[in-house]
Amino acid sequence: WYRKSGLAVALVFIGFFIGGILKTAGVPWDVTIGILVASWFVVWMWWHLSRRPPKTKKNHVGFVVSIHCEDDKESKKVRQDFIIPLRQLLKHSNKGQLFHFFELPQHLTSEINDIGEAEELRKKVRAHFMLYGRVRERVLDGKEHHIIELEGIVSHKPISEKTQQFVASEFAELLPRRVNILKENDLLSFKFTSEWTVIVAEYIIGIAAAISGDLDYAEVLYGNALTKLERQDQRFPIYDKLAKRIPIRISELYEARAIKVHQKWSNTYDAKFIDQLGQYLDKIAEERRAEPSVVLLSAIYAFVQNRDVQKALKNLAKLKKITKDSEKTNLAGAWNCSMAFLYAYNGNLNVAIRHYRKAAMAAVEPDIIAQVESFLCWVLEKEPEKYQLYYCLGFFNWKIKGDVVQAEKDFRAPLKTPCLKEICVSA
């Protein structure tokens, strides 16, 4: 029925059946032709609509399964022992009600031969995650096996090529892409494969959610996967890898939250955001604490919250080797600006200016320049007695921003300080 040949047979049958009835009843030819055309149109519409794939419900995460089998018997077996358990595992997890799980009929699964066709169909059904592949029966070593071949696709916002490669490599490494299941023990094996697939799916969808900016949902999915892993045998290599990687992914979520809340603080200098920054930094795993963004944020937190210059310098020292290896990177610029400020705050202008000179030679992005200048002004507003920071501000505007007019104003600003003015006049 779902093939074009099935439609053709149906149209021919309808033509002979209805035509014969109308001819027997003596209906005029023009009326007969009109009725036949209308009947054919209804059948064609019925055929067309029955072939249309289902679509993801509104405000749900679409999870579509497209697995093609060689015959109806195998299809029923796969559906009963693999797809239905897959659905139940997904639905019973935390926030499982947000998933719209559905499977494609066999006439559509047969049309998917490569990732391009799979991606096109995924977009048609508006699914966020698609599991597709084939199941065949083959004899291996004299015994009958089910051979499962699976691939996966996950949707996310436009991402860099490096991130695309990362997601693809995670799929390739963790998803059960080819599994040979002995028929004698297929029920337990299908169940194990379903559990494996769901855990990996939640992990991968979590990555996609994080990439798309939904950090809270990503954390829920990672938590679901971790909970399921606790009930599994950690000696299985894939489970062992996931158990080690998921905490790292959760740490990345807190890194992203820390970066966001730091940006809010930079725009408002509201103390509550610094408190949140500290809470997020505390939840980052030890393995991620050497990441440049974490190191920089930790240094900022140490200074702003407690004016702990030594702790901030100790944090920044972790990046010294990286910045030497990448003098023209934005990291080198941001790191040198941070080091310069801390030394200047402690009164060591000689070292501070050396770092500002290095920052001037590195690539400093406009938003970093704006943050550095705003931060210097904020500290001076809070602690006007730190008049040496005016010199830093002037040097920064002169050598890094190229704003000579503002630099002169900054250099002259300390002269308005009574005690400093008296020293300058006497000198």
Sequence and secondary structure as in RCSB ss.txt:
>XXXX:A:sequence
WYRKSGLAVALVFIGFFIGGILKTAGVPWDVTIGILVASWFVVWMWWHLSRRPPKTKKNHVGFVVSIHCEDDKES
KKVRQDFIIPLRQLLKHSNKGQLFHFFELPQHLTSEINDIGEAEELRKKVRAHFMLYGRVRERVLDGKEHHIIEL
EGIVSHKPISEKTQQFVASEFAELLPRRVNILKENDLLSFKFTSEWTVIVAEYIIGIAAAISGDLDYAEVLYGNA
LTKLERQDQRFPIYDKLAKRIPIRISELYEARAIKVHQKWSNTYDAKFIDQLGQYLDKIAEERRAEPSVVLLSAI
YAFVQNRDVQKALKNLAKLKKITKDSEKTNLAGAWNCSMAFLYAYNGNLNVAIRHYRKAAMAAVEPDIIAQVESF
LCWVLEKEPEKYQLYYCLGFFNWKIKGDVVQAEKDFRAPLKTPCLKEICVSA
>XXXX:A:secstr
  SHHHHHHHHHHHHHHHHHHHHHTT  HHHHHHHHHHHHHHHHHHHHHHHS     TTSEEEEEEEEESSHHHH
HHHIIIIIHHHHHHHHTSTTGGGEEEEE  HHHHTT  SHHHHHHHHHHHT SEEEEEEEEEEEETTEEEEEEEE
EEEE  S   HHHHHHHHHHHHHHS  EEEEEGGGHHHHHHHHHHHHHHHHHHHHHHHHHHTT HHHHHHHHHHH
HHHHHTS TTSHHHHHHHHHHHHHHHHHHHHHHHHHHHHHHHH  HHHHHHHHHHHHTS GGGTTSHHHHHHHHH
HHHHHH  HHHHHHHHGGGHHHHHHTTTSHHHHHHHHHHHHHHHHTT HHHHHHHHHHHHHS   HHHHHHHHHH
HHHHHHH TT THHHHHHHHIIIIII  HHHHHHHHHGGGGSHHHHHHHHH 
